[in-house]
Amino acid sequence: MRFLLLSLITHQPDPVTGDMLGPAERLREVVDTAVLAEQLGFEGFAVGERHEHPFLSSSPPVVLSNIAARTSTLELWTGVTTLSLLDPVRAFEDYSTLDNLSGGRLNLMIGKGNGTAQAELFHVTPDDQWDRNREGYELFRLLWENETATWEGRFRPPLTDAVTVPRPLQRRLTIWHGSATSRDSVDLAAKYGDPVFSANVTNPIEPYAELIGYYRQRWAEYGHDPAAARVGAGTAGLYVTRTSQEAVDRFRPLFEQRLRLAREAGQPSVFGTVEDFVERSSALIGSPQQVIDKVLRYHERLGHEVMHVTADRGGLTSAEQRASLELFQSEVAPALRAAIPGRLVAR
């Protein structure tokens, strides 16, 4: 199994102290965490894409380029690139440049994105977002794999013998399709023989396992070898300590504050207590053995071989976060890598 850290670069007050970093400090914190990820032995670091409050992740290629300059082996992931909002030609130029600067360390994860503010900024509607995502993917792939392209679609001007530069370092890019609930996304992935990444961070495992089952069904129906399907999965939180009680006790005020803020915003509360959250969500909170056992239970349902964990402190101190990441890499990751051998990401 392979492990990534993921940040959506949330920009909010600390849930306990109320302190809030400035945008520059918060962005530097994310880059510093990516450097730490490489030092600790994580395979990759992912940056999400959001175009609204409370996020600062509107420009993943810029953040990832900064990370590329300060690391040497760390895989650079997006999580996700919202192709439904972007001009695929401009997205190609950005990510091809990043691929070159990083020495071919780019892994792209795409998705339609979410949020009404994003839709208003980019004039994307629920009626056309899936078509935009599909069309953007198909044009992006065409540009990546061909030095010239002739193309026509619905959502941007046509191309005739278009030349796009710089040409990428990787001749064929691994493109993952991120999805929480959408069959459209996983069907697109299955059609083109691409891997899928389950954003299983909001609900218990059942709807996500059902979606992955559908992906594997469609994969086979499109004529692909069932053994070649690849799945990644997310987690709703990470805090590893020597004992499970220590982890739960420390995480309790963070969860309760998160729950209060969600209720004030009118958001549904899927997990009513921290104990319920630890038991039924994908969060990895507890002792090393408890975390190992939970990941293995999830693997029985999802069959995933790549997993992301949160890169953000979420109310933990920097020292607590580092200790948790160190314990994860020293005791949890080796056991999971031995139990679930992962295939290398295709280049």
C-alpha angles and dihedrals in degrees: 000000000000125000133212133183113225131200128183085186096237113195109205139124116277104272092230108030099029091226116142130199120223117250093259092050092046093051091048089050090057093050091047090051090053090053088051090049091059092046091052094048105256111154097223151000124221130201119199127217123234131155102199144056133323092029134082095192100104093121112041096167090059093050093043091049089056089050090048090056092055099042136052110194105020114118112235113223136179119217095211129345104201099222091171087071101039138076101248091217092056091043090053092051092050096047096040088054090050091048090056096044092049097048094249098311097132123122115178124210113187135194143153094259125221143236132084093245091059091050091050093049093051101029093239117151133199087248096059106024095095093047089048091051093050094044092046091051094049093049093044090052091047092052093046094053101038132058091211127029137193112192145151130195144149105263108046137027116282124260126227117191088331117184116209125194149238096035110225124253093227110065092204118027123210105238117191121198113222119208138163100182110344122116088190092068097046092044089055090050093049093047093056097037094248129145122254130221119208115218090209098165107111109048139030116282101267101087091043093050089050091052093049089049089055090049091054090047093051091043090060093042090056088057101255124142106264090219091060096061113112128201135190127189139197134223131224096224145338132222118145122183135161093267131032092228092055090052094048094046092052094043095047098083090044091053094045091052090048090050092050093051091049092052092048088054091050094247119148118255109226094176115041101190136028089246090056090046092052093046104042107023127074091251114129104218120149144044121338092259092047090053093046091051092049095050090050090051090052091047090057088061102034105027090216123169100183122055135181126210126190119277094195127093096223093194098328118119118250089251092051092049093049092048090051093049091047092051090047092053097042099047113007104042097048092052092049094045089054094046097043112034109205128213117237114257108260117252 
